[in-house]
Amino acid sequence: MSAREPLLRVEGLSKSFRVRVGGRRATLRAVDGVSFEIARGETVALVGESGSGKSTTALCLLRLEEPSGGRVVFEGTDMTALSRAELRRLRPRLQIVFQDPTESLNPRRTVGATLLEPIEAHGIARGGDARRRVAELLDHVGLEVEHARRYPHQLSGGQRQRVGIARALATGPSLIVLDEPTSALDVSVQAQTLNLLRRLQREIGLTYLFITHDLGVVRHLADRVLVMYAGQLVEEAPTAALFARPVHPYTRALLDAVPVESPAQRRRRLVLPGEPYSPIDPAPGCRFLGRCPWSAAECESPVDLYDAGGGHRVRCVGWAHGRVPEPEPEAIAS
Amino acid sequence: MSVRPDTLLRVRGLRTTFATPRGDVRVLDGLDLDVGRGEILGLVGESGSGKSVTAYSLLRLVRPPGRIEGGQVLLDGRDLLALPERELRDVRGKEISMIFQDPRGFLDPVARVGAVLQEVYRRHEGGSRADARARALELLRSVGLPTPERVFRAYPHELSGGMAQRAMIALALACSPKLLIADEPTTALDVTIQIQIVRLLAELRERLGLTIVLITHNLSVVAEVCDRVAVMYAGEIVESGPALEVFERPRHPYTVGLLGARPRVTGADEWLADIPGRVPDLLRPPSGCRFNPRCFLADGLCRAEHPALRELEPDHRSRCHHAERLRGEAAA
């Protein structure tokens, strides 16, 4: 693997599901031709609403769902071409933390046993060494050694999520997918957890793919942002650029919908009509068409990602042709 | 404590206890709260603060092992805690309505939305089926549903989260209540839908003069729409006041902490200001101020003496011995 090779390269990733709509067979294109790269040490946020395909994308990356098409190249290896046994050897390097730690931890296992399992199963350490590794992991995530003897129900939500993070760290991964890891937590506990994730990244040199619907979390943690809508990537940009200049009409609406931080900042806003769209047998054109104030006939043909400069890409033909205006600076929270 | 003249809901000394195997837990410990007519009050707190138990206590919907032990809930001067159950049933729905986080779990899954709306309306208001149908359609339209006839015929599972929440709001408004209690109404919704529902609540207040108690853990939702705010911690109100005052000049260390812990879209602080520690076990609350083990201002006085909720500026109250030291120390 060359030094310039990204840690993760996703090419044309797709996942379809057969569904029935009113008795009729149809295809839900949950993830439809998604391509992006993640460099070593980067934090990339994948943002979207229900049905955008962000969580399905994550599951396909780890092959916890089998992709219908496309390639996932991780540390130079095409994961989609691997057998189950070969995949197992790669597993320790690519881990995931889920939203609800209560559901992802075995209630009948102590924290110590939960952390010991992956260390022994992947032959990382045994016996006394393995137990020392568990103590180290607990220390890394800000828990005490005595927490190893506890069961999940004896911990708070924040502590359980720390165990989930420790378990992901146990096998020495290079990439961790974080699927809404703080959405179920209270504000004060969320702040503790986000600070922990940032500290771990610095100390261990981790790379994160952070899946979230919370734009405050994105601004706080991400270097780069991918915005998904109805199964497709609609915008990609470095974080500061995205917040300063959201180009896609959906991204603009998403940023405008973020509640103000203080009553002093209340403003009139453009409330987006309608609801997120499920890509069931989608028409070939722009999937945001029905909710977009700038929609026109040209939007009904397939839309490519256009280059907006500085690593900024946008799937909007109206903007590319100068019909959709540049966002006004004063329209954006500053 | 000064009482504003236009108070619709006045709560005094509300105490609600839950029996547990380890003993009784006083979840609400002498809660005082005033809600002005036509006002949107945000009741804010984290898990275990007692904000949802407050909502259920106001409507006397606390079920065993919980029980209301004392206090007054005065709606237009009438004490709901002293009413016979039969009279209370008339109050629920007709004078106070409630909406919840998960409308699809609350709406009857096997009944069409329109049928439920018609039935509720006729039970309380009487009138013909045709009247009730017209009223139901009007309600669905008034909560911003673009195709009321379709929603009228739909079952709850056929509605999206945002549409279901609008349908539940229509149901809550069926009998023109004075007070709407909204318990985390936007928590389960997407960002763009959340703002639609928040705008709808604001519009209903304008159009109907509705009074709203908005219970949420999300301070930004409060910032968006509430006139006043009450912050709860460990079963008590620790700060209350006009929303602008509380956000710009918080006078309780817990409020300062909550405001600072929010990851913001406007600025990329390197580290979030978290609040150390965790919510106390209400079976054995800390002595003195309940927030003292997590507080950056705590001293001997805070460990020894439980602070009272004091009025510092007109209508701005704080339960902190050292509130004066927080003057102008805005988190924002």
Interface residues (C-beta under 8 A of the other chain):
Chain A: E49 S50 S156 G157 G158 D186 V187 S188 V189 Q190 A191 Q192 L194 N195 R198 H213 D214 L215 G216 V217 V218 R219 H220 L221 T239 A240 F243 A253 L254 L255 A257 V258 P259 V260 E261 S262 P263 A264 Q265 R266 R269 V271 L272 E275 P276 A333 S334
Chain B: E46 S47 S160 G161 G162 M163 D190 V191 T192 I193 Q194 I195 Q196 V198 R199 H217 N218 L219 S220 V221 A223 E224 C226 A243 L244 F247 E248 G257 L258 A261 R262 P263 R264 V265 T266 G267 A268 D269 E270 W271 L272 A273 D274 I275 R278 A332
